[in-house]
Amino acid sequence: MLEVALKHRKAFKLLTLKDNTYIREMSGGKGIGVPSDSDWEYAESIVPSMMASVRISSTLYVTSDMYMKKVFAIGQFIHHSCDSVDFNTMSMAERMRVKYEKYWGNPDSVNMLLLIAIVLNLMQKIEYVNYFLNYLFGKKKGGELKSKLSKCIKLLYQQYQSSEKASEADTQVVQANNINTDVHGISIFLQATSHRTNTISELDRYLQEECKPYFHKFNILNWWKVNLTRFPILGNMAREVLAISVSAVASESAFSTGGRVFDPYHSFITPRMVEALVCIGD
């Protein structure tokens, strides 16, 4: 509501000059009067943090790489607002800080997979995460989290690498069985040279490349799909990590839908029929 009202700020000012009914309705009863310039400025200052919280509570597009970036943005807004000269903004930020630190103040409770998802976004990578870890937790705790993040992403990469090597071993067995059909020995050449040239891991090569310039409508999953030949192991890793939905709203909505179908008046409906009704209504 605030976001929409700010877009029509000039219209509200015009109503103040032209429409006496508007002034009476805003001032009468429980109304607090026509919004002043300070009210509009206050609304402008709090909308960014409110919009960030709305985006991480949505149902359709909240994936793992977006979530922690919004959390970082809210934390930065709160830290900045706590130093505000405006008393209302400062008091609001202090109350928000207590709530924020309840969930995100303990560095030991930060989910490493959410941080790895940001690293897999080539517009931020690990430098972005390291900056905010220092900013929000300080150099000591932030440094510990950075070391933990580096260790976790390497372990996760090694797991995917092991799976890739297992599939390569199966391929080699098939090639060995069909060695008579490879009269020019091309498969043996490619197999031998690939092991000599890939001295640097995909993860190191990816992290050493410069970050892509920020683009608002950038499709990260499409980028990994196109670059799957360059980073086959990281591509499989990104495909699964970035697709994780982190919003609980969708599951809560599903339970609410079930409650509307399976009420006291329809308590003898079989599970199969409930499933059919929910699917039809979707």
VEXDREN-2710 file (C-alpha; in Angstrom, 1 decimal):
% VEXDREN-2710
k/r/px/py/pz
1/MET/0.0/0.0/0.0
2/LEU/2.8/2.4/0.8
3/GLU/4.6/1.6/-2.4
4/VAL/1.4/2.4/-4.4
5/ALA/0.7/5.5/-2.3
6/LEU/4.2/6.9/-3.0
7/LYS/3.6/6.7/-6.7
8/HIS/0.5/8.9/-6.3
9/ARG/2.1/11.4/-3.8
10/LYS/1.4/14.4/-6.1
11/ALA/-2.2/13.3/-6.5
12/PHE/-2.7/13.2/-2.7
13/LYS/-1.2/16.7/-2.4
14/LEU/-3.6/17.9/-5.1
15/LEU/-6.5/16.5/-3.2
16/THR/-5.4/18.5/-0.2
17/LEU/-5.7/21.7/-2.2
18/LYS/-8.8/20.8/-4.1
19/ASP/-11.0/18.5/-2.1
20/ASN/-12.2/19.5/1.4
21/THR/-14.0/16.1/1.8
22/TYR/-10.7/14.3/1.6
23/ILE/-9.3/16.5/4.4
24/ARG/-12.4/15.9/6.6
25/GLU/-12.3/12.1/6.1
26/MET/-8.6/11.9/6.8
27/SER/-8.9/14.0/10.0
28/GLY/-12.2/12.7/11.4
29/GLY/-12.9/9.6/13.4
30/LYS/-9.7/7.5/13.8
31/GLY/-7.9/9.4/11.0
32/ILE/-4.6/11.0/11.9
33/GLY/-4.9/13.8/9.3
34/VAL/-3.5/14.5/5.9
35/PRO/0.0/13.1/5.3
36/SER/2.7/15.8/5.8
37/ASP/6.0/16.0/4.0
38/SER/7.8/14.3/6.9
39/ASP/5.2/11.4/6.6
40/TRP/6.0/10.9/3.0
41/GLU/9.8/11.0/3.6
42/TYR/9.4/8.5/6.4
43/ALA/7.4/6.2/4.1
44/GLU/10.1/6.5/1.4
45/SER/12.7/5.5/4.0
46/ILE/11.0/2.3/5.1
47/VAL/9.6/1.0/1.8
48/PRO/12.9/-0.6/0.6
49/SER/13.2/-2.9/3.7
50/MET/9.5/-3.8/3.6
51/MET/9.7/-4.7/-0.1
52/ALA/12.7/-6.9/0.6
53/SER/10.7/-8.8/3.2
54/VAL/7.8/-9.1/0.9
55/ARG/10.0/-10.7/-1.8
56/ILE/11.4/-13.3/0.5
57/SER/7.9/-14.3/1.5
58/SER/6.5/-14.8/-2.0
59/THR/5.5/-18.1/-3.5
60/LEU/6.6/-18.1/-7.1
61/TYR/10.1/-16.8/-7.5
62/VAL/12.0/-17.1/-4.2
63/THR/15.0/-19.4/-4.9
64/SER/18.0/-20.0/-2.8
65/ASP/20.4/-17.4/-4.4
66/MET/17.8/-14.6/-3.9
67/TYR/17.0/-15.3/-0.2
68/MET/20.3/-14.4/1.5
69/LYS/20.9/-11.4/-0.7
70/LYS/17.5/-10.0/0.6
71/VAL/18.5/-10.9/4.2
72/PHE/21.8/-9.1/3.7
73/ALA/20.0/-6.0/2.3
74/ILE/17.6/-5.9/5.3
75/GLY/20.5/-6.2/7.7
76/GLN/22.3/-3.4/5.9
77/PHE/19.2/-1.2/6.0
78/ILE/18.7/-1.9/9.8
79/HIS/22.4/-1.1/10.6
80/HIS/22.1/2.1/8.6
81/SER/18.8/3.2/10.1
82/CYS/19.9/2.6/13.7
83/ASP/22.3/5.6/13.1
84/SER/19.5/7.8/11.7
85/VAL/19.0/11.3/13.0
86/ASP/15.2/10.8/12.8
87/PHE/13.9/9.4/16.0
88/ASN/11.0/7.5/14.5
89/THR/13.3/5.8/12.0
90/MET/15.9/5.0/14.7
91/SER/13.4/3.5/17.1
92/MET/11.8/1.4/14.4
93/ALA/15.2/0.2/13.3
94/GLU/16.1/-0.8/16.9
95/ARG/13.0/-2.9/17.2
96/MET/13.8/-4.5/13.8
97/ARG/17.4/-5.2/14.9
98/VAL/16.3/-7.2/17.9
99/LYS/14.0/-9.4/15.6
100/TYR/16.7/-9.6/12.9
101/GLU/19.4/-10.8/15.3
102/LYS/17.1/-13.4/16.8
103/TYR/17.2/-15.2/13.4
104/TRP/20.4/-14.0/11.9
105/GLY/22.6/-12.8/14.7
106/ASN/24.2/-16.1/15.5
107/PRO/26.8/-17.0/12.8
108/ASP/26.7/-20.6/13.8
109/SER/23.1/-20.9/12.6
110/VAL/23.7/-19.6/9.1
111/ASN/22.9/-22.2/6.5
112/MET/26.0/-22.6/4.3
113/LEU/23.9/-23.9/1.4
114/LEU/22.2/-20.5/1.1
115/LEU/25.7/-18.8/1.0
116/ILE/26.9/-21.3/-1.6
117/ALA/23.9/-20.4/-3.8
118/ILE/25.1/-16.8/-3.9
119/VAL/28.6/-17.9/-4.8
120/LEU/27.1/-19.8/-7.8
121/ASN/25.6/-16.5/-9.0
122/LEU/28.3/-15.1/-11.3
123/MET/27.3/-11.5/-10.6
124/GLN/28.3/-11.8/-6.9
125/LYS/30.5/-14.8/-6.3
126/ILE/32.4/-15.2/-3.1
127/GLU/33.7/-11.6/-2.8
128/TYR/30.2/-10.4/-2.3
129/VAL/29.4/-12.9/0.4
130/ASN/32.7/-12.2/2.2
131/TYR/32.0/-8.5/2.3
132/PHE/28.6/-8.9/4.0
133/LEU/29.9/-11.5/6.4
134/ASN/32.4/-9.0/7.6
135/TYR/29.9/-6.2/7.6
136/LEU/27.2/-8.0/9.6
137/PHE/29.3/-10.2/11.9
138/GLY/32.6/-8.3/12.3
139/LYS/36.0/-9.4/11.2
140/LYS/36.5/-12.2/13.7
141/LYS/33.2/-14.0/13.4
142/GLY/33.0/-13.0/9.7
143/GLY/36.4/-14.5/9.1
144/GLU/35.4/-17.8/10.7
145/LEU/32.3/-17.9/8.5
146/LYS/34.3/-17.2/5.4
147/SER/36.7/-20.1/6.2
148/LYS/33.7/-22.3/6.9
149/LEU/32.1/-21.3/3.6
150/SER/35.2/-22.0/1.6
151/LYS/35.5/-25.4/3.2
152/CYS/31.9/-26.3/2.6
153/ILE/31.8/-25.3/-1.1
154/LYS/34.9/-27.3/-1.7
155/LEU/33.4/-30.4/0.0
156/LEU/30.2/-30.0/-2.0
157/TYR/32.2/-29.7/-5.2
158/GLN/34.2/-32.8/-4.4
159/GLN/31.0/-34.8/-3.9
160/TYR/29.7/-33.8/-7.3
161/GLN/33.1/-34.4/-8.8
162/SER/33.1/-37.9/-7.4
163/SER/29.7/-38.6/-9.0
164/GLU/31.0/-37.2/-12.3
165/LYS/34.1/-39.5/-12.1
166/ALA/31.9/-42.5/-11.4
167/SER/29.8/-41.8/-14.5
168/GLU/33.0/-41.3/-16.5
169/ALA/34.3/-44.7/-15.3
170/ASP/31.1/-46.3/-16.6
171/THR/31.6/-44.5/-19.9
172/GLN/35.2/-45.8/-20.1
173/VAL/34.1/-49.4/-19.6
174/VAL/31.7/-49.0/-22.5
175/GLN/34.5/-47.5/-24.6
176/ALA/36.8/-50.3/-23.7
177/ASN/34.2/-52.9/-24.8
178/ASN/33.9/-51.0/-28.1
179/ILE/37.6/-50.4/-28.6
180/ASN/37.6/-52.3/-31.9
181/THR/35.3/-49.7/-33.4
182/ASP/37.6/-46.8/-32.5
183/VAL/40.1/-47.5/-35.3
184/HIS/41.8/-44.1/-35.1
185/GLY/42.2/-44.1/-31.2
186/ILE/40.5/-40.8/-30.8
187/SER/38.7/-41.7/-27.6
188/ILE/42.0/-42.8/-26.0
189/PHE/43.7/-39.5/-27.1
190/LEU/40.9/-37.4/-25.7
191/GLN/40.8/-39.4/-22.5
192/ALA/44.6/-39.0/-21.9
193/THR/44.9/-35.3/-22.8
194/SER/41.9/-34.2/-20.8
195/HIS/43.5/-35.4/-17.6
196/ARG/46.7/-33.6/-18.3
197/THR/45.1/-30.2/-19.3
198/ASN/42.5/-30.0/-16.4
199/THR/45.1/-29.2/-13.7
200/ILE/43.0/-26.4/-12.3
201/SER/39.6/-27.5/-10.9
202/GLU/36.4/-26.1/-12.4
203/LEU/35.6/-24.4/-9.0
204/ASP/39.0/-22.5/-9.0
205/ARG/38.6/-21.5/-12.7
206/TYR/35.0/-20.2/-12.0
207/LEU/36.1/-18.2/-8.9
208/GLN/39.1/-16.7/-10.7
209/GLU/37.0/-15.3/-13.5
210/GLU/35.7/-11.8/-13.2
211/CYS/32.1/-11.2/-12.0
212/LYS/29.6/-10.5/-14.6
213/PRO/28.2/-6.9/-14.5
214/TYR/25.0/-6.6/-12.6
215/PHE/21.9/-7.0/-14.8
216/HIS/18.4/-6.9/-13.2
217/LYS/16.7/-9.4/-15.5
218/PHE/19.6/-11.8/-15.8
219/ASN/18.6/-15.5/-16.1
220/ILE/21.1/-17.3/-14.0
221/LEU/19.8/-20.8/-14.7
222/ASN/20.0/-20.2/-18.5
223/TRP/23.6/-19.0/-18.1
224/TRP/24.5/-22.3/-16.4
225/LYS/22.7/-24.2/-19.1
226/VAL/24.7/-22.5/-21.8
227/ASN/28.0/-22.9/-20.0
228/LEU/27.4/-26.5/-19.0
229/THR/30.2/-27.6/-21.4
230/ARG/32.7/-25.3/-19.7
231/PHE/31.7/-26.2/-16.1
232/PRO/30.0/-29.6/-16.3
233/ILE/30.5/-30.4/-12.6
234/LEU/29.6/-26.9/-11.3
235/GLY/26.7/-26.8/-13.8
236/ASN/25.1/-29.9/-12.2
237/MET/25.8/-28.5/-8.8
238/ALA/24.2/-25.1/-9.7
239/ARG/21.2/-26.8/-11.3
240/GLU/20.2/-28.4/-8.0
241/VAL/21.3/-25.8/-5.5
242/LEU/19.8/-22.8/-7.3
243/ALA/16.5/-24.6/-7.9
244/ILE/15.8/-24.9/-4.1
245/SER/12.7/-23.0/-3.0
246/VAL/13.3/-21.3/0.4
247/SER/9.9/-19.8/1.0
248/ALA/7.5/-21.6/3.3
249/VAL/4.5/-19.7/2.0
250/ALA/3.9/-22.2/-0.8
251/SER/3.7/-25.2/1.6
252/GLU/1.5/-23.2/4.0
253/SER/-0.8/-22.3/1.2
254/ALA/-1.1/-26.0/0.2
255/PHE/-2.2/-26.9/3.7
256/SER/-4.7/-24.1/3.7
257/THR/-6.1/-25.4/0.4
258/GLY/-6.5/-28.9/1.9
259/GLY/-8.3/-27.4/4.9
260/ARG/-10.8/-25.7/2.6
261/VAL/-11.5/-29.1/0.9
262/PHE/-11.5/-31.3/3.9
263/ASP/-13.8/-29.5/6.4
264/PRO/-16.2/-30.9/9.0
265/TYR/-18.9/-31.1/6.4
266/HIS/-16.8/-33.4/4.2
267/SER/-15.0/-35.4/6.8
268/PHE/-15.7/-38.7/5.2
269/ILE/-14.0/-37.9/1.9
270/THR/-11.4/-40.5/1.0
271/PRO/-7.7/-39.4/0.6
272/ARG/-8.0/-40.2/-3.1
273/MET/-11.0/-37.9/-3.5
274/VAL/-9.3/-35.1/-1.5
275/GLU/-6.3/-35.3/-3.8
276/ALA/-8.5/-35.2/-6.9
277/LEU/-10.4/-32.1/-5.6
278/VAL/-7.2/-30.3/-4.8
279/CYS/-5.7/-31.1/-8.2
280/ILE/-8.9/-29.9/-10.0
281/GLY/-8.9/-26.7/-8.1
282/ASP/-5.2/-25.9/-8.8
END
